[in-house]
Structure formats: C-alpha cells, structure tokens
Amino acid sequence: MYWTETEASITFRFIIFLSAGLNMAQNLGWNQFALVSIHIYLSWFIGAVIGCLLSIPLVILITKKYIMASCSFFVLIDGIIFICAPASEYALIAARYLNGIAVGVTTVTFLIHASEVTAKSYRGYCLAMEQYSISVGIFIQVIHTSLWAEVFYMHGVLDLLLGCLGFASAFIFTIESPIHCLRRGNETMALDCLARLERPKGVKSTTYASLEEHKSYIRENNKYDMIESLKLGLVPLVKLMLYRSLMLTFGFSLPLTVAVQVGTLLSLGLETWPYIVYAALRLLGSLITIFTVDTLGRKFISLLNLIIIGALLIPIGIFFSNQYNFLDKQKMAIVCTLSLLIQLFAGMYAPHTSIYVGEAFPLKVKPYLLSLCIAVEHIVHIVTICVLLSTSSRNYLYQYFLATGLVIIFTFLLFCAVIPETRKTSLSEAQSRFQKLLYLKLY
C-alpha cells in the first residue's frame, strides 16, 4: 500500500487551505472592519468563484505541480500586501481577491488529484484534509481576532510564510496523477508515478495491479462521450449541490458568527473564551472525522451530524424572533451554547462533503461539474452576506435560522434516500452509486 508518499503528495495543500480558513473566517465576521464597505466581505468569495472557473482549463492543460506553485505564489503576494498596507481597504480587497482565486483553483485541483492518487482504503482521509485544514485556519483567525487588537499584520505574516512553504512544497512533493498521465498516452510516466507512491519506492507487483486498475477506470469512462458523461453527471451534481454547496454553508456563515457574538455579548459581556471554544469545537469535529471516515463510513455519520445541526438552528431562530429575548441573559446564553454545539457537528459534517465531491463525477466532466459545485457554495455565501448586511439583522436572523433549520431537516430525509455509502469502494463503483437516483442503504 502506498501511504507515506501519497500522503506527502497531497497533504502539503494543507498550507493553502489553512490560508483559506484564515481568509474565510475574516470574511464571515471574524474581523475588525465592521464599518467598511460590503465589498471587503464579498471579495474573497468572488475571487474563489473566479478561481473555480479558471481551474477548469488549468486542470485539463497544466500539470498539478505548476498549478499549485502558481496558487502558492498568489498566497505569498496576498501576504505581502497585508504586511505592507494593513490599513488600506483597497489593498486588503485586492489581497482577498488574490487569495480567493488561489483557493478556488487549489480546491478543484486538490479534490480531483487526491481522488486519483490515493488508495480506496484511505481516500476519505486524504480528501477530508481540505475541510480539516480550513478548520485549522478558522481556529487561528478566531484566536487572533478574539485575543489581539492588531491582526492584519500577523495575518499577512502567516500568508507570506504559507505561500513560501506552499511554493517550495509544490516542486518537492507533488506527484502527478497516474490517471492524468494515462489519459495522455504516457504509460511509462504513469508507472513511474505509481512507483513513487509505493512504500518503499519502486516497481512491484502491486504497482502493476494499480496501473491496471487505473487503466480499467479510464476505459470504463471512455465508453461515454462528453454529452453522455454530462448526462451521467447530472444526478450526482444535483445531489452535491444540496449536500455540499448548500448544507456546508449553513454550518459556518456570517449569521452564525453574529449569533454567537450577540449571544456572548448579551450574556457574558466582553468575555472572549466562547469564541475560542466555538472555533476549537469545529476543529475537533473535523479531526474526529478524518480519523473515522474510512472505518465508520460516510453516509450515516454525516447525515446524523446534519440533522443535529438542523435541530440546533431552529431554537436559535425562535429565540431571535422575540425582541424581548435579547434582554434575557439566560436565553442569550442558550443561543451562545447552541452556536458552539453547531460548530462541533458542522466540523464533523464538513469533511464528508469533500470526499463525496471528489468521488462523484464521471472522469470527462469532473473538472466542469466539480468547479461548478464549489463555485455555487461560495455564491451562497455571497447572497447570504448581501442580504444580512442590507436588511435588519434581527429580522433576517430570525428568518434565516428557522428557514435553514427546516431546509436541513427536509434535505436530511431526502439524503437518506439518495446519498450513497462509498467507503472502501473504487472510484468507478463510487461514481456508479452516485449515478443511481436512489440508494436506500445506510452502509
């Protein structure tokens, strides 16, 4: 089994996704620019959408090494801007665009690459690293915002270091996907990539077995042209638009940030420890998932977490629906507690979305559908931010939490019937299960 080299080949993306967590948290309320324009809240997400769209031709035409090096360079430039102009709104917006573009491209590239180079026995662990790394970045950003007054300079230093590490790692650790090589008719390079993924390195009988498995996967997907592949990908796309693009945003959003901050302020005053617990619980949830997803499975655990999130969101909406509840410290303390608990289960849910997105789509249309799925996720954040910052916060929060809680409960029932279990399946089998409209088994 090729573990160490595979892990090194993909987990250095942790560096860029950590930067993604820092910037996402800043744009979802963990910041110190409450009085500036709405553009600064939206810029990172707009950049991420642009990055998702740019990733389509890049993934098809350019090797992963150069894509990841370019994205790391963007993060490096972003860090330099933060250090040099921490007080300039326009500079910060430009830096966020650069980071968002880098993260958008990296996300699509990583999810495609990790699904192709990892063995089925630990594919879940490797794909889950995307959301786990983002949770680490969120944790760091929340601590900075909660404990220190000046965070922009330190944010820039972190991005600068992460960009440098990512740039070096891209050339040292990146191993090209064997599937990418085989699709270009280079079987020798594909075999070399597989040999580098072995432990210890070298061509063995298992290397040839892996090569044949990849060739079989490509042959199976080559039976269909682009139109047929697109048709096969529509059912998985609809499922994952709901499962990833919509549900993931409900677990970490600007309204949830407002809820925990309001609940804390009105019940505990200027205490900041609930904010640290808030981020720490999300990190803990993600950590639990990456070590259990290949043993306990994906479907049952993720849906259990999802229904709990929905059940916790509705009471927050009920408390916010009555303006007199804002004067009740006990009720605001309950809002704070519910917000903290949501992060634990959202942290456990989030990595499952990365796994399913990496496994679901047919090979020929995978870059297109995967990038669309990730782009819609960021568009949902953009819409939510625009609505929250342009309307009465109290009225919007009351409606938002009730609506999202009810939507989650409804989609939970739907997912029980349509989301497949893909633990320890080949990519071909995982795609086949996603293409079926119904999948009623929990395991």
C-alpha positions in Angstrom: 0.0 0.0 0.0 1.4 3.4 -0.9 0.8 5.6 2.1 3.7 7.9 3.1 4.4 9.3 -0.4 0.8 9.6 -1.3 0.1 11.5 2.0 3.1 13.8 1.3 2.0 14.4 -2.2 -1.4 15.8 -1.3 -1.4 17.0 2.3 1.0 19.8 1.7 -2.1 21.5 0.2 -2.9 21.9 3.9 -0.8 25.0 3.6 -3.1 26.8 1.1 -6.3 25.5 2.7 -5.0 26.9 6.1 -4.8 30.3 4.4 -8.3 29.7 3.0 -9.6 29.2 6.6 -7.9 32.4 7.7 -9.5 34.5 4.9 -12.9 32.8 5.1 -13.2 33.5 8.8 -12.3 37.1 8.2 -15.0 37.5 5.6 -17.6 35.7 7.8 -17.4 38.2 10.7 -14.2 37.3 12.5 -12.5 40.6 11.6 -12.1 44.2 12.7 -13.6 46.0 9.7 -17.2 46.3 10.7 -17.6 49.8 9.4 -16.1 49.5 5.9 -17.8 48.6 2.6 -19.6 45.4 1.9 -17.1 44.7 -0.9 -14.5 43.7 1.6 -16.8 41.0 2.9 -17.5 39.7 -0.6 -14.1 40.0 -2.2 -12.7 36.7 -1.1 -15.7 34.7 -2.1 -15.9 36.4 -5.5 -12.2 35.6 -6.0 -12.9 32.0 -5.1 -15.7 31.8 -7.7 -13.3 33.2 -10.3 -10.7 30.7 -9.2 -13.1 27.8 -9.6 -13.9 28.9 -13.2 -10.2 29.4 -14.0 -9.4 25.9 -12.7 -11.3 24.2 -15.5 -8.8 24.8 -18.3 -5.8 24.7 -15.9 -6.6 21.3 -14.6 -7.1 19.9 -18.1 -4.0 21.5 -19.7 -1.3 22.0 -17.0 0.4 19.6 -14.6 -0.6 19.9 -10.9 2.9 20.9 -9.9 2.8 24.2 -11.7 -0.8 24.9 -10.8 0.0 24.5 -7.1 3.2 26.6 -7.3 1.2 29.4 -9.0 -1.5 29.3 -6.3 1.1 29.4 -3.6 2.7 32.5 -5.3 -0.7 34.2 -5.2 -0.9 33.5 -1.4 2.6 34.9 -1.0 1.7 38.1 -2.8 -1.5 38.3 -0.7 0.6 38.1 2.5 3.0 40.8 1.3 0.0 43.2 0.6 -1.3 42.5 4.1 2.0 43.4 5.7 2.7 46.5 3.6 -0.7 48.1 3.6 -2.8 46.7 6.6 -4.7 50.0 6.8 -5.7 50.3 3.2 -9.2 49.0 2.4 -8.5 48.8 -1.4 -5.2 46.9 -0.8 -7.0 44.4 1.5 -9.7 43.9 -1.1 -7.0 43.2 -3.7 -5.3 40.7 -1.4 -8.5 38.9 -0.7 -9.2 38.6 -4.5 -5.8 37.0 -5.0 -6.2 34.6 -2.1 -9.7 33.7 -3.2 -8.5 32.9 -6.7 -5.7 30.8 -5.4 -8.0 28.9 -3.1 -10.7 28.4 -5.8 -8.1 26.9 -8.2 -6.5 24.8 -5.4 -9.7 23.4 -4.2 -10.8 22.0 -7.6 -7.3 20.8 -8.3 -6.9 19.1 -5.0 -10.2 17.3 -5.0 -9.5 15.9 -8.4 -5.9 15.0 -7.7 -6.4 13.4 -4.3 -9.2 11.2 -5.5 -7.0 9.8 -8.3 -3.7 9.2 -6.4 -5.0 7.7 -3.2 -5.9 4.0 -2.5 -9.5 3.4 -1.7 -8.7 2.3 1.8 -7.8 5.8 2.9 -9.2 8.0 0.1 -11.6 9.5 2.6 -8.8 10.6 4.9 -6.9 12.4 2.2 -9.9 14.2 0.7 -11.1 15.2 4.1 -7.9 17.1 4.6 -9.4 20.0 2.7 -12.0 20.9 5.2 -9.9 19.9 8.2 -7.2 22.4 7.0 -9.8 25.1 6.6 -10.9 24.4 10.2 -7.4 24.9 11.4 -7.2 28.3 9.6 -10.6 29.3 11.1 -9.3 28.4 14.5 -6.2 30.5 14.2 -8.1 33.5 12.8 -10.7 33.4 15.6 -8.0 33.3 18.2 -6.3 36.3 16.6 -9.5 38.3 16.5 -10.5 37.4 20.0 -7.2 38.0 21.8 -5.3 40.7 19.9 -6.3 44.1 18.6 -3.9 44.1 15.5 -4.5 41.1 13.4 -3.9 42.3 9.8 -0.1 42.4 10.1 0.1 38.9 11.7 -2.4 37.6 9.0 0.0 38.9 6.4 3.0 37.2 8.0 1.1 33.9 8.1 0.1 34.1 4.5 3.6 35.1 3.5 5.1 32.0 5.3 2.3 29.7 4.0 2.9 31.0 0.4 6.7 30.3 0.6 6.1 26.9 2.1 3.5 26.0 -0.5 5.7 27.2 -3.4 8.6 25.0 -2.2 6.4 22.0 -1.4 4.7 22.2 -4.9 8.0 21.3 -6.5 9.3 18.9 -3.8 6.3 16.8 -3.0 3.8 16.9 -6.0 3.4 13.6 -7.7 1.3 13.8 -10.9 -1.8 11.7 -11.1 -1.3 8.4 -12.9 -4.7 8.8 -14.5 -3.6 12.2 -15.9 -0.6 10.5 -17.5 -2.5 7.6 -18.9 -5.1 9.8 -20.5 -2.3 11.4 -22.4 -0.9 8.0 -23.5 2.2 8.1 -21.3 2.1 4.7 -19.6 5.8 4.9 -18.6 5.2 8.1 -16.7 2.1 6.7 -15.1 4.1 3.7 -13.9 6.8 5.9 -12.5 4.2 8.0 -10.6 2.8 4.8 -9.1 6.2 3.6 -8.2 6.9 6.9 -6.4 3.7 6.4 -4.4 4.8 3.0 -3.2 6.5 2.4 0.2 9.3 1.8 -0.2 9.6 3.4 -3.7 9.9 1.0 -6.6 8.0 -1.0 -9.2 6.3 -4.1 -7.6 3.5 -6.4 -8.4 1.2 -4.1 -6.6 2.3 -1.2 -8.8 1.3 -3.1 -11.9 -2.0 -4.0 -10.3 -2.7 -0.4 -9.5 -1.8 0.6 -13.1 -4.3 -1.9 -14.5 -7.0 -0.6 -12.1 -6.4 2.9 -13.3 -6.5 1.8 -17.0 -9.7 -0.1 -16.4 -11.2 3.1 -14.8 -10.2 5.1 -17.8 -11.6 2.5 -20.3 -14.9 2.5 -18.4 -15.2 6.3 -18.6 -14.1 6.4 -22.3 -17.2 4.4 -23.2 -19.1 7.7 -23.0 -18.6 10.9 -24.9 -18.8 14.3 -23.3 -22.6 14.6 -23.7 -23.2 11.1 -22.3 -20.8 11.8 -19.4 -22.6 15.1 -18.7 -26.0 13.3 -18.5 -24.5 10.7 -16.1 -23.1 13.6 -14.0 -26.4 15.5 -13.6 -27.8 13.3 -10.9 -24.6 13.5 -8.8 -24.4 17.3 -9.5 -27.9 17.9 -8.1 -27.2 15.7 -5.0 -23.9 17.5 -4.3 -25.3 21.0 -5.0 -27.5 20.3 -2.0 -25.1 18.2 0.1 -22.0 20.4 -0.4 -22.9 23.8 -1.9 -25.9 24.5 0.3 -25.6 22.4 3.5 -21.9 23.3 4.1 -22.6 27.0 4.1 -25.3 26.6 6.8 -22.6 25.2 9.2 -20.3 28.2 9.1 -21.8 31.5 8.0 -22.0 35.2 8.8 -25.4 34.8 10.5 -23.9 32.1 12.8 -21.0 34.4 13.6 -23.5 37.2 14.5 -25.5 34.7 16.7 -22.5 33.6 18.8 -21.2 37.1 19.1 -24.6 38.6 20.1 -25.3 35.6 22.5 -21.9 36.0 24.1 -22.1 39.8 24.4 -25.6 39.9 25.9 -25.0 37.0 28.3 -21.3 37.2 29.3 -20.3 40.8 28.3 -16.8 41.2 26.9 -15.7 37.6 27.5 -13.9 36.1 24.5 -13.4 32.5 25.6 -16.7 31.3 23.9 -15.2 32.4 20.5 -12.2 30.3 21.0 -14.3 27.3 22.1 -16.5 28.0 19.0 -13.6 27.5 16.7 -12.0 24.7 18.7 -15.1 22.6 18.6 -15.2 22.9 14.8 -11.6 21.8 14.6 -12.3 18.9 17.0 -15.2 17.8 14.9 -13.1 17.8 11.7 -10.3 15.9 13.4 -12.7 13.2 14.6 -14.0 12.8 11.0 -10.6 12.4 9.2 -9.7 9.5 11.5 -13.1 7.8 11.3 -14.4 8.3 7.8 -12.6 5.3 6.3 -13.7 3.0 9.1 -17.2 4.1 10.2 -18.2 5.3 6.7 -19.6 8.5 5.2 -23.4 8.4 4.9 -24.8 7.5 8.3 -22.3 9.7 10.3 -22.6 12.7 8.0 -26.4 12.6 8.0 -26.6 12.2 11.8 -24.4 15.3 12.1 -26.6 17.2 9.6 -29.9 16.5 11.4 -28.4 17.6 14.7 -27.3 20.9 13.0 -30.8 21.5 11.8 -32.3 20.7 15.2 -29.9 23.2 16.8 -30.6 26.0 14.3 -34.3 26.2 14.8 -34.2 27.1 18.6 -31.8 30.0 17.7 -34.4 31.3 15.2 -37.1 31.0 17.9 -35.1 33.0 20.4 -34.3 35.7 17.9 -37.9 36.0 16.8 -38.8 37.9 20.0 -37.0 41.1 20.7 -37.5 40.8 24.4 -35.3 37.7 24.4 -32.3 39.9 23.8 -32.8 41.3 27.3 -32.8 37.9 28.9 -29.2 36.8 29.7 -30.2 33.2 30.2 -31.8 32.9 26.8 -28.8 34.6 25.1 -26.5 32.2 27.0 -28.6 29.3 25.4 -28.1 30.9 22.0 -24.3 31.1 22.6 -24.3 27.4 23.7 -26.3 26.2 20.7 -24.0 28.1 18.4 -21.0 26.4 20.0 -22.6 22.9 19.6 -23.4 23.6 16.0 -19.7 24.0 15.2 -18.8 20.6 16.7 -21.3 18.9 14.4 -20.6 21.2 11.4 -16.9 20.3 11.8 -17.7 16.6 11.7 -20.0 17.1 8.7 -17.8 19.3 6.5 -15.0 16.8 5.6 -17.6 14.3 4.2 -18.6 16.9 1.6 -15.0 17.0 0.3 -15.0 13.2 0.0 -18.2 12.9 -1.9 -17.4 15.8 -4.3 -14.1 14.1 -5.1 -15.7 10.7 -5.8 -19.0 11.5 -7.5 -18.4 12.8 -11.1 -17.5 11.0 -14.3 -13.9 11.5 -15.4 -14.5 13.5 -18.6 -16.8 16.1 -17.0 -15.3 16.1 -13.5 -13.4 19.5 -13.7 -16.6 21.2 -15.0 -19.1 19.8 -12.5 -16.8 19.9 -9.5 -15.8 23.5 -10.1 -19.5 24.4 -10.6 -20.3 22.8 -7.3 -17.6 24.6 -5.4 -18.4 27.9 -7.1 -22.1 27.7 -6.1 -21.0 27.1 -2.5 -19.2 30.5 -2.5 -22.2 32.2 -4.3 -24.5 31.1 -1.5 -22.2 32.8 1.0 -22.2 35.9 -1.2 -26.0 36.0 -1.3 -26.2 35.5 2.5 -23.8 38.3 3.2 -25.6 40.7 0.9 -28.9 40.0 2.5 -27.7 40.2 6.1 -25.7 43.5 5.6 -28.5 45.2 3.7 -31.5 44.4 5.9 -32.5 44.5 9.6 -30.2 41.9 11.2 -32.6 40.8 13.9 -35.5 40.1 11.4 -33.2 38.4 9.0 -31.5 36.3 11.6 -34.9 35.0 12.9 -36.0 34.1 9.4 -32.6 32.7 8.4 -32.2 30.3 11.3 -35.8 29.0 11.1 -35.6 28.6 7.3 -32.2 26.9 7.3 -33.1 24.5 10.1 -36.3 23.4 8.3 -34.4 23.1 5.0 -31.8 20.9 6.6 -34.5 18.6 8.1 -36.2 18.2 4.8 -32.9 17.6 2.9 -31.9 15.1 5.6 -34.9 13.0 4.7 -34.0 13.3 1.0 -30.4 12.4 1.6 -31.4 9.2 3.4 -32.8 8.0 0.1 -30.3 9.3 -2.4 -26.8 9.7 -0.9 -24.7 6.5 -1.3 -22.1 5.0 1.0 -18.7 4.9 -0.7 -16.4 3.7 2.0 -13.6 1.5 0.5 -15.1 1.5 -3.0 -13.2 2.1 -6.2 -13.8 5.4 -8.0 -15.8 3.5 -10.6 -18.1 2.0 -8.0 -18.5 5.3 -6.2 -19.5 7.0 -9.4 -21.9 4.2 -10.2 -23.6 4.6 -6.9 -23.9 8.3 -7.2 -25.5 8.0 -10.7 -28.4 6.0 -9.2 -31.3 8.2 -8.2 -32.0 6.2 -5.1 -29.6 4.5 -2.6 -31.5 3.4 0.5 -28.8 1.6 2.4 -27.1 3.3 5.3 -23.9 1.3 4.9 
